[in-house]
Amino acid sequence: MATIAAVLSLHGWGGRFVVATLQAGDMTTGWAAITAIAIAVLIGAALLELARMLAHVGHDRVFPPEATRHFRRFALLFLLASVVRTVAPALFMAARSVADDSGVLRMTFDGGDFVTLVVAALFWLVARLLDEAVRLEDDSRSIV
């Protein structure tokens, strides 16, 4: 919701109630706004999956398959949001370099982008470990 309000305020809507600054970098404001909305949608969907995962924790089993499935989706959506945040400006710059035939491609990556990608990859690893824990729990239940 905050992202939508911020994008609308860029076009003069919102008056004195909403003030937003969009750090577009080398991207045009329109593409930066689209990227911000895409990231917000992906993060919102990831948080919804995380909430759905937490609703399943601690009920019948230690590692319910439903919980791990939702956590895997959370990890994937968070990873996609991180990739969009990191790759979208580079793709825009590459397209602009080809369009204006300058042959110059300048890409910058922030340390925060790297940390976010590492955290997203760790979430994905934890999701895979939880899948293995579900499999091991199923095996132990079938043995006993």
N, C-alpha and C positions, 0 to 999 in steps of 0.2 A: 504494500500500500504506500509506503514511504517512497519507493522508487517511482511509482506512478505519479505521486504528488510532485516529486522532484522534476520529472520529465515535463509535466504540465507547466510547472513554474518557469521552465526554460522558455516557453512560448508566451510568457506574460500572464498566464492564468495563475490564480492564487493570490494575487495582490500582495498585501503586506503580511499575510498569514503564513505563507510558505516561501522560504528562501532556500535555493539549492545551488550548489556548485558542482558541476560535472567536470571531472578531470578527464578531458578527452585525449590528452597527449597529442599525438600526430594524427589522430582520427578526426573526421568531421563530427560535429555535434550530433547529427542525426544517427550516424553509425555508432557513436559512443552511447547514445540513448538506447538504441536497439540492443547493444551488447549488455548494458546495465539491466534492461528489462529481462533479457534471456537469463542472465546470472541470477536475478531475483526470483524468477520462476523456478529455475533449477534448485536453488537453495530452499525455497518454500516447499517444493515437492519433496526434497530430501528431509526436511524437518518433519513433514507429515509422515513419511515412512518411519522416521525415528520414533515419533509418537506412537505409531501403530505397533512398532516393535516393543516398546516399553509396556504397552497394554497386554502383551502376551507373556512377559517375563514373570516367572515365579508361580505360574498356575500349576498345571499337571506335572510338568517335567522340568528338569534342570535346564536343558537346552531344547525348548520347543522348536520344531522345524519352522513354524510360522514366524517366530521371532527372528530366527537367523535369516529367513527369506527377506523380511522387511529390513533388517540391518544391511544385507547385501545390496538391496535397492538403494538404501540411504547412502552407502559407500559409493555406489556407482554414480548416483546423481550428484553427490558432492565432488567426485572426481571430474565429472563432466563440467560442472560449474567452474572448477579450478582450471581445466583445460581451456574453456571458453575465455576465461579471464586472461589467460596467458597467451593463447594463440590468436585470438581475434584481432588484436592490434597488429600483430606480425602479418597476418593474412591481408589486412587492409593496406598496410604499407607495401606489401609485395604487389598487390593489384594496382595500387597507385603508381608504383615504379614501372610496371609494364604498360599502364595506360599512357603515362606521359613520356615513355620511351627514354627515361633518364638513365636507366641501368643501375641506379643507386638504391641499395636496400639497407636501411638502418633499422636495426631491431635492438630494443633494450628490454632487459628482464630485471625486475625488481627482486630484491632479496625476499620480500614478503611473498612474491609469486612462487618462488622456489620452496619456501617453508610450507605454503598452502598445498602445493603439489605433493610434498613429502607426507604431510598429515593425511591427505586424501589417499595416498598410496598405503599408508599404515592402516587406515580404516578398512581398505580393501583387503589387506592382509588379515586383519582381525576377523573380517567376515568369512574369509576362507577357513581360518582356524575354527570358527564357530560351526561351520559346515562339517568339518572333520569331527568336532566334539559331538555333534548330533549323530553322525555315523557310528562313532564309538559307543555312544550311549545306547543306540539301537542294537548294536552287537552284544553289548553286555546284558541288555534285557532279554535278548533271545537265548542267551546261554543259561541264564538263571531261570 
